[in-house]
């Protein structure tokens, strides 16, 4: 007697698979863009330390969303855990922990910070150049190089 095998994969399962895969890809891309962080930006922002806010202001005033810095700096680690910075995928080996890496502000967060600058950063009577010089002296030393 010959038994006919029942297929475990049919056209409906294939459609479901591809649909789930596309949804997961869209969700990952939104996360990479920082959209989940933008949704909670006000609550995240109120819990930032002075140094964390200063770094973000320094980057915004410098018009640079990417920079190179030490991988193990607590300031950058904390901002990364809050979703305000990201590091390239795959970074994290023991070798890299003693080295520098690139950090960047997610695109969606960057757009909001640029657009609503006054909402996040206090107005100062000093010019932008003077404020940048102050921030560079207090926080900029942690950054090896500003990139675009």
C-alpha positions in Angstrom: 0.0 0.0 0.0 1.4 3.4 -1.0 0.8 6.3 1.3 0.4 9.8 -0.2 2.5 12.2 1.8 0.7 15.2 3.1 2.5 18.5 2.2 3.5 20.6 5.1 3.9 23.7 2.9 1.0 25.0 0.8 0.3 28.3 -0.9 -1.5 29.7 2.1 1.4 29.0 4.4 3.8 30.5 1.9 1.7 33.7 1.7 1.6 33.9 5.5 5.3 33.4 5.7 6.1 36.2 3.3 3.6 38.5 4.9 5.1 37.9 8.4 8.6 38.4 6.9 7.6 41.7 5.3 6.0 42.9 8.6 9.1 42.0 10.5 11.3 43.9 8.0 9.1 47.0 8.2 9.2 46.9 12.0 13.0 46.5 12.0 13.4 49.4 9.6 11.2 51.6 11.8 13.3 50.8 14.8 16.5 51.5 12.8 15.1 54.8 11.8 14.3 55.6 15.5 10.5 55.9 15.1 9.9 54.1 18.4 12.2 56.6 20.2 10.4 59.6 18.6 7.1 58.3 20.0 8.5 58.5 23.6 11.0 61.4 23.1 9.5 63.8 25.6 9.6 61.2 28.4 13.1 60.0 27.4 14.3 63.6 27.3 13.1 64.6 30.8 15.2 61.7 32.3 18.5 62.7 30.5 21.4 64.0 32.5 23.0 67.4 31.8 25.9 65.7 30.0 23.5 63.6 27.8 21.5 66.7 26.9 24.7 68.7 26.3 26.1 66.0 23.9 22.8 66.0 21.9 22.8 69.8 21.8 26.4 69.8 20.6 25.6 67.5 17.8 22.5 69.4 16.7 24.3 72.8 16.8 27.2 71.2 14.9 24.8 69.9 12.4 26.4 66.5 12.7 24.4 63.4 13.4 27.3 60.9 13.3 30.6 60.9 15.2 33.4 58.6 16.2 34.2 58.0 19.9 35.3 55.3 22.3 33.1 52.3 22.4 33.0 51.8 26.2 32.1 55.4 27.2 29.2 55.3 29.6 27.7 58.5 28.2 27.3 56.9 24.8 26.2 53.5 26.2 23.4 55.2 28.1 22.2 57.2 25.1 22.3 54.1 23.0 20.2 52.2 25.5 17.6 55.0 25.4 17.5 54.9 21.6 19.0 58.4 21.0 22.2 56.9 19.5 23.0 53.8 17.6 26.1 51.9 16.6 26.7 50.0 13.4 25.3 46.5 13.4 27.7 43.8 14.5 29.9 45.9 16.7 30.5 44.4 20.1 33.4 42.1 20.0 36.1 42.2 22.7 38.4 43.8 20.1 35.9 46.7 19.5 35.3 47.3 23.2 38.8 48.7 23.4 38.5 50.7 20.2 36.4 53.5 18.7 33.2 53.1 16.8 30.8 55.3 14.9 27.7 56.5 16.7 24.7 58.2 15.0 21.5 59.7 16.0 18.6 57.8 14.3 17.1 59.6 11.4 13.6 60.1 12.9 15.1 61.5 16.1 17.5 63.7 14.2 14.6 65.3 12.2 12.7 66.0 15.4 15.7 67.5 17.2 16.5 69.8 14.3 12.9 70.8 13.7 12.0 71.4 17.4 15.3 72.7 18.6 13.7 75.2 21.1 11.6 72.4 22.6 14.6 70.4 23.7 17.4 72.9 24.2 17.2 76.0 26.4 17.7 79.3 24.7 20.9 81.0 25.5 21.8 84.7 25.0 25.1 83.6 23.5 25.6 83.1 19.8 25.6 79.6 18.4 29.4 79.8 18.0 29.9 80.7 21.6 27.5 77.9 22.8 29.3 75.4 20.6 32.6 76.5 22.1 31.2 76.0 25.6 29.8 72.6 24.7 33.0 71.5 23.0 34.9 72.4 26.2 32.6 70.5 28.5 31.6 67.5 26.4 33.2 67.6 23.0 36.5 66.1 24.2 34.7 62.8 24.3 34.2 62.8 20.6 37.2 61.9 18.4 35.7 63.1 15.1 32.4 64.6 13.9 31.1 63.0 10.7 28.2 64.0 8.6 
